[in-house]
Amino acid sequence: MTQMPPPTMPPPAMAPPMSIKAEAPLAGRGTRLLAAIVDSACAIVIYLASILFDSPAILFLGLAGFAVYQIYLLTMLGQTIGKKTMNIRIVKFDTGENGGFGTNVGMRGIVNGLLGLIPFYSLTDIFFIFRDDRRCIHDFIAGTKVVEV
């Protein structure tokens, strides 16, 4: 009598990449504005602390630390401190997944920041939020949208 091999177990499921359902509701215009205000307020607090303590080191180290943390959050979660506070997230338009460093920092931050040197670009970018799909120019550049978590 031949002995049958023991049944094999399927490999353990890998954790899916952090993604949002494709049908996740878009973040509201006011929510996105409040998130931007929270992010700006964090930078202002660092600036005011540097004035209060008359310390350029606080300004430099504080803003550098703030920037590194924001980049980390954008890369790992698709959020900034403000977006995290408001429960919204940046995702790829077509897949609903986090875009990571290249998309969220490179395209939305650096490329859009360079375009901001063009007169009236930033104002035009902001006004795109009033489209039905609530996507600004930087969302189109990066292929992203901002959704509720």
Solvent accessible surface area in square Angstrom, and as a share of the most:
residue,aa,sasa,rsa
1,M,242,1.08
2,T,124,0.72
3,Q,173,0.77
4,M,162,0.73
5,P,109,0.68
6,P,110,0.69
7,P,123,0.77
8,T,128,0.74
9,M,164,0.73
10,P,102,0.64
11,P,116,0.73
12,P,122,0.77
13,A,104,0.81
14,M,172,0.77
15,A,92,0.71
16,P,113,0.71
17,P,87,0.55
18,M,92,0.41
19,S,58,0.37
20,I,26,0.13
21,K,149,0.63
22,A,68,0.53
23,E,132,0.59
24,A,16,0.12
25,P,79,0.50
26,L,51,0.25
27,A,1,0.00
28,G,23,0.22
29,R,84,0.31
30,G,44,0.43
31,T,38,0.22
32,R,29,0.11
33,L,110,0.55
34,L,88,0.44
35,A,1,0.00
36,A,53,0.41
37,I,89,0.45
38,V,43,0.25
39,D,24,0.13
40,S,61,0.39
41,A,44,0.34
42,C,35,0.21
43,A,30,0.23
44,I,96,0.49
45,V,96,0.55
46,I,31,0.16
47,Y,110,0.42
48,L,99,0.49
49,A,30,0.23
50,S,8,0.05
51,I,98,0.50
52,L,137,0.68
53,F,132,0.55
54,D,126,0.65
55,S,24,0.16
56,P,108,0.68
57,A,57,0.44
58,I,60,0.31
59,L,53,0.27
60,F,145,0.60
61,L,119,0.59
62,G,23,0.22
63,L,67,0.34
64,A,42,0.33
65,G,41,0.39
66,F,37,0.15
67,A,46,0.36
68,V,102,0.59
69,Y,102,0.39
70,Q,19,0.09
71,I,70,0.36
72,Y,120,0.46
73,L,4,0.02
74,L,25,0.12
75,T,35,0.20
76,M,102,0.46
77,L,38,0.19
78,G,0,0.00
79,Q,7,0.03
80,T,13,0.07
81,I,43,0.22
82,G,0,0.00
83,K,28,0.12
84,K,95,0.40
85,T,82,0.48
86,M,54,0.24
87,N,96,0.49
88,I,1,0.00
89,R,25,0.09
90,I,3,0.02
91,V,1,0.01
92,K,74,0.31
93,F,99,0.41
94,D,116,0.60
95,T,69,0.40
96,G,1,0.01
97,E,63,0.28
98,N,30,0.16
99,G,15,0.14
100,G,17,0.16
101,F,106,0.44
102,G,48,0.46
103,T,21,0.12
104,N,3,0.01
105,V,11,0.06
106,G,15,0.14
107,M,74,0.33
108,R,24,0.09
109,G,39,0.37
110,I,99,0.50
111,V,52,0.30
112,N,27,0.14
113,G,45,0.44
114,L,113,0.56
115,L,56,0.28
116,G,30,0.29
117,L,144,0.71
118,I,92,0.47
119,P,106,0.67
120,F,162,0.67
121,Y,25,0.09
122,S,57,0.37
123,L,92,0.46
124,T,61,0.35
125,D,9,0.05
126,I,103,0.52
127,F,116,0.48
128,F,65,0.27
129,I,20,0.10
130,F,134,0.56
131,R,104,0.38
132,D,141,0.73
133,D,41,0.21
134,R,67,0.25
135,R,18,0.07
136,C,8,0.05
137,I,33,0.17
138,H,30,0.14
139,D,0,0.00
140,F,84,0.35
141,I,51,0.26
142,A,16,0.12
143,G,30,0.29
144,T,0,0.00
145,K,21,0.09
146,V,3,0.02
147,V,0,0.00
148,E,78,0.35
149,V,97,0.56
